């Protein structure tokens, strides 16, 4: 049974570079500030500890989960500031492979790892203007959807490109998720066109809050991310938008809204099986 009907969430928006220790120091300062401002859950973006050049391969430093300096730092941040902390994602070395998984981890306020999720949908695209991404060249896809328990609500864990696959979010919501996390490093081109509408759609379709911390600005390899970390309510209203600079957004989520919206439009109960008609 959940004790609290409302709580405060912070979504961090940063410009991570190629030096992991510089990025960790920046994140530590932002988590400390979020805690001082009353945040109880702090969410970090995808690839929060390091942003590599697209296509970088053999030169990468690979860590197992427990070797990763970002995880050790995040555990200390959660304990020291008494906050729940969502690592949006970090690259984790897979045993017996030269590849990684893109792993999101939820850490409790005593430093315990509550749950982890490996990004299922990998970003293999070539964008207008020549930007090309081939995540499958260095990553393995996850195979399990995850709904994690927090003191306030159930959290559906996803990462970035997952947002384009609505059946994943439907599954999470029908499994009990009240909040959907979409930490991202969205490209500027696709973000400008699709970011807001995709996140609002995932909230509306499922009657869930959506929290979406984000990368912003120019990164190694002249990679550009869109920013606009968002918090969206279950009716699809944008409660907070971080814009195009580093910083954070903090909003109190009233969890009663989830039940109110779902009772108003109970579409999660109205799915029906169907078959695709064949041509005569």
C-alpha positions as CSV (number, residue, x, y, z in Angstrom):
1,X,0.0,0.0,0.0
2,X,1.4,3.4,-1.0
3,X,1.8,5.8,2.0
4,X,2.0,9.1,0.1
5,X,-0.5,10.5,-2.4
6,X,1.8,13.2,-3.7
7,X,5.6,13.7,-3.9
8,X,8.2,15.9,-5.6
9,X,10.1,14.8,-8.7
10,X,13.1,16.5,-10.3
11,X,14.2,15.9,-13.9
12,X,17.8,16.8,-14.6
13,X,18.9,18.3,-17.9
14,X,22.6,18.3,-18.6
15,X,25.2,18.5,-21.3
16,X,27.4,15.4,-20.7
17,X,30.8,15.4,-22.3
18,X,33.5,12.8,-22.8
19,X,35.0,12.9,-19.3
20,X,33.2,10.7,-16.9
21,X,34.5,12.3,-13.7
22,X,33.6,15.9,-14.9
23,X,30.1,14.6,-15.6
24,X,29.8,12.9,-12.2
25,X,30.8,16.1,-10.4
26,X,28.2,18.1,-12.4
27,X,25.5,15.5,-11.6
28,X,26.5,15.5,-7.9
29,X,26.0,19.3,-7.7
30,X,22.6,19.1,-9.4
31,X,21.3,16.2,-7.2
32,X,22.4,18.1,-4.1
33,X,20.5,21.2,-5.3
34,X,17.4,19.1,-6.2
35,X,17.4,17.6,-2.7
36,X,17.7,21.0,-1.1
37,X,14.7,22.1,-3.1
38,X,12.6,19.2,-1.8
39,X,12.9,16.6,-4.6
40,X,12.3,13.1,-3.3
41,X,13.0,11.3,-6.7
42,X,15.7,12.7,-8.9
43,X,15.8,11.5,-12.5
44,X,18.9,11.7,-14.7
45,X,19.0,11.5,-18.5
46,X,20.3,8.7,-20.8
47,X,24.1,8.4,-21.0
48,X,24.3,10.7,-18.0
49,X,27.9,9.8,-17.1
50,X,29.5,10.0,-20.5
51,X,28.4,10.9,-24.1
52,X,30.7,9.3,-26.6
53,X,31.2,10.1,-30.3
54,X,28.7,8.2,-32.4
55,X,30.4,5.1,-33.7
56,X,33.2,5.1,-31.2
57,X,34.2,1.5,-30.6
58,X,37.4,-0.2,-29.6
59,X,38.8,2.9,-27.8
60,X,35.9,2.9,-25.3
61,X,36.5,2.1,-21.6
62,X,34.0,-0.6,-20.7
63,X,32.8,-1.3,-17.1
64,X,30.8,-4.0,-15.6
65,X,27.9,-2.7,-13.5
66,X,29.6,-3.0,-10.2
67,X,32.9,-1.5,-11.6
68,X,31.2,1.5,-13.0
69,X,32.3,4.7,-11.3
70,X,29.0,6.4,-12.1
71,X,27.1,3.8,-10.2
72,X,29.3,4.1,-7.1
73,X,28.9,7.9,-7.2
74,X,25.1,7.6,-7.7
75,X,24.7,5.3,-4.7
76,X,26.6,7.8,-2.5
77,X,24.5,10.6,-3.8
78,X,21.2,8.8,-3.0
79,X,22.5,7.9,0.5
80,X,24.0,11.3,1.3
81,X,21.0,13.3,0.1
82,X,18.3,10.8,1.1
83,X,16.7,10.8,-2.3
84,X,15.6,8.1,-4.7
85,X,17.8,8.4,-7.8
86,X,17.0,7.2,-11.4
87,X,20.2,6.7,-13.4
88,X,18.7,7.4,-16.9
89,X,21.2,5.0,-18.4
90,X,24.8,4.0,-18.5
91,X,26.7,1.5,-20.7
92,X,27.4,-1.8,-18.9
93,X,29.7,-4.4,-20.1
94,X,28.2,-7.8,-20.9
95,X,30.1,-10.9,-19.8
96,X,31.5,-12.8,-22.7
97,X,30.8,-10.0,-25.3
98,X,32.5,-7.0,-26.6
99,X,29.2,-5.2,-26.5
100,X,27.3,-3.4,-23.7
101,X,23.7,-2.9,-22.6
102,X,22.2,0.5,-22.1
103,X,21.1,0.1,-18.5
104,X,18.8,2.3,-16.4
105,X,19.0,1.8,-12.7
106,X,16.7,2.9,-9.9
107,X,18.4,3.5,-6.5
108,X,16.6,3.9,-3.2
109,X,17.4,6.5,-0.6
110,X,19.5,4.2,1.4
111,X,21.7,3.4,-1.6
112,X,20.1,0.1,-2.5
113,X,19.7,-0.9,-6.2
114,X,15.9,-1.4,-6.5
115,X,15.7,-2.4,-10.1
116,X,17.4,-2.2,-13.5
117,X,16.2,-2.0,-17.0
118,X,18.1,-2.6,-20.3
119,X,17.0,-0.6,-23.2
120,X,14.9,-2.8,-25.5
121,X,14.8,-0.7,-28.7
122,X,18.1,0.3,-30.2
123,X,18.5,3.5,-32.3
124,X,19.7,2.4,-35.7
125,X,18.8,5.3,-38.0
126,X,20.2,7.8,-40.6
127,X,18.8,11.2,-40.2
128,X,18.4,14.1,-42.7
129,X,21.6,16.0,-42.8
130,X,23.8,12.9,-42.5
131,X,23.6,12.1,-38.8
132,X,23.9,8.3,-38.4
133,X,23.4,6.2,-35.3
134,X,23.9,2.4,-35.1
135,X,23.5,1.5,-31.5
136,X,23.2,-2.2,-32.3
137,X,26.9,-2.2,-33.5
138,X,28.0,-1.8,-29.9
139,X,25.0,-2.7,-27.8
140,X,22.7,-5.6,-27.1
141,X,19.0,-5.1,-26.7
142,X,17.2,-5.7,-23.4
143,X,14.5,-8.4,-23.3
144,X,12.4,-7.6,-20.3
145,X,10.0,-4.7,-19.5
146,X,10.2,-3.4,-15.9
147,X,7.8,-1.9,-13.4
148,X,9.6,-0.9,-10.2
149,X,8.1,-0.2,-6.8
150,X,8.8,3.2,-5.1
151,X,7.2,4.5,-1.9
152,X,4.8,6.7,-3.9
153,X,3.9,4.8,-7.1
154,X,4.9,2.1,-9.5
155,X,7.5,3.3,-12.1
156,X,7.7,2.0,-15.6
157,X,11.3,2.1,-16.8
158,X,12.2,2.9,-20.4
159,X,14.9,4.7,-22.3
160,X,14.8,7.3,-25.1
161,X,14.0,5.5,-28.4
162,X,11.6,3.2,-26.6
163,X,9.2,6.1,-26.7
164,X,8.4,5.3,-30.3
165,X,7.0,1.9,-29.4
166,X,3.6,2.5,-27.7
167,X,2.9,-1.2,-27.0
168,X,5.7,-1.2,-24.4
169,X,4.0,1.6,-22.5
170,X,0.7,-0.1,-22.7
171,X,2.2,-3.2,-21.2
172,X,3.8,-1.2,-18.4
173,X,0.5,0.7,-17.6
174,X,-1.5,-2.5,-17.6
175,X,1.1,-4.1,-15.3
176,X,0.4,-1.3,-12.8
177,X,2.7,1.6,-13.7
178,X,1.5,5.0,-12.6
179,X,4.6,6.9,-13.8
180,X,6.5,6.3,-17.0
181,X,10.2,7.3,-17.1
182,X,11.7,8.2,-20.5
183,X,15.3,9.4,-19.8
184,X,16.7,10.5,-23.2
185,X,19.5,11.9,-25.3
186,X,17.1,12.8,-28.2
187,X,18.7,14.2,-31.3
188,X,17.9,17.8,-32.0
189,X,16.3,17.0,-35.4
190,X,13.9,14.3,-34.1
191,X,13.3,16.2,-30.9
192,X,12.2,19.3,-32.6
193,X,9.7,17.3,-34.7
194,X,8.5,14.6,-32.3
195,X,9.6,14.9,-28.6
196,X,6.7,16.8,-27.0
197,X,4.0,15.0,-29.0
198,X,5.4,11.5,-28.3
199,X,5.7,12.1,-24.6
200,X,2.2,13.6,-24.3
201,X,0.8,10.8,-26.3
202,X,2.3,8.1,-24.0
203,X,0.8,10.0,-21.0
204,X,-2.6,10.3,-22.6
205,X,-2.8,6.8,-23.9
206,X,-2.0,5.2,-20.6
207,X,-3.3,7.7,-18.0
208,X,0.2,8.0,-16.5
209,X,2.5,10.7,-15.4
210,X,5.6,10.9,-17.7
211,X,9.0,12.1,-16.5
212,X,11.6,12.6,-19.1
213,X,15.1,14.0,-18.1
214,X,17.2,14.9,-21.1
215,X,20.6,15.7,-22.5
216,X,21.0,19.1,-24.1
217,X,23.4,20.9,-26.4
218,X,26.5,19.8,-28.3
219,X,28.5,16.7,-27.3
220,X,31.6,14.9,-28.6
221,X,31.5,14.2,-32.3
222,X,29.4,17.3,-32.9
223,X,26.3,15.5,-31.7
224,X,23.3,17.7,-30.9
225,X,20.6,16.8,-28.4
226,X,17.3,18.6,-28.0
227,X,16.9,19.2,-24.3
228,X,13.3,20.1,-23.1
229,X,13.2,17.7,-20.2
230,X,9.5,17.3,-19.5
231,X,7.1,16.3,-16.8
232,X,3.6,15.5,-18.2
233,X,0.5,14.7,-16.2
234,X,-1.9,11.8,-17.0
235,X,-4.3,14.2,-19.0
236,X,-1.4,15.1,-21.3
237,X,-0.7,18.6,-19.8
238,X,3.0,19.6,-19.7
239,X,3.7,20.5,-16.1
240,X,7.3,21.6,-16.6
241,X,9.7,22.0,-19.5
242,X,13.4,22.6,-19.0
243,X,13.9,24.4,-22.3
244,X,17.3,24.5,-24.0
245,X,19.8,25.1,-21.2
246,X,21.3,22.9,-18.4
247,X,19.3,22.9,-15.3
248,X,16.4,21.0,-13.8
249,X,12.6,21.0,-13.4
250,X,10.9,20.1,-10.1
251,X,7.2,19.4,-9.8
252,X,4.9,17.8,-7.2
253,X,3.0,14.8,-8.6
254,X,-0.5,14.3,-7.2
255,X,-0.9,10.5,-7.7
256,X,-4.6,10.7,-7.2
257,X,-4.7,12.2,-10.8
258,X,-3.9,8.8,-12.2
259,X,-7.0,7.2,-10.9
260,X,-9.1,10.2,-11.7
261,X,-8.0,10.2,-15.4
262,X,-8.3,6.5,-15.8
263,X,-11.9,6.5,-14.4
264,X,-12.8,9.3,-16.7
265,X,-11.5,7.5,-19.8
266,X,-11.0,3.8,-18.8
267,X,-9.3,2.8,-22.1
268,X,-6.8,0.5,-20.3
269,X,-9.7,-1.8,-19.7
270,X,-11.1,-1.6,-23.2
271,X,-8.4,-3.4,-25.3
272,X,-9.8,-6.1,-27.6
273,X,-8.2,-8.8,-29.5
274,X,-8.4,-8.6,-33.3
275,X,-7.0,-10.0,-36.4
276,X,-5.8,-8.3,-39.6
277,X,-8.3,-8.9,-42.4
278,X,-6.8,-10.8,-45.3
279,X,-7.4,-9.6,-48.9
280,X,-10.0,-11.6,-50.8
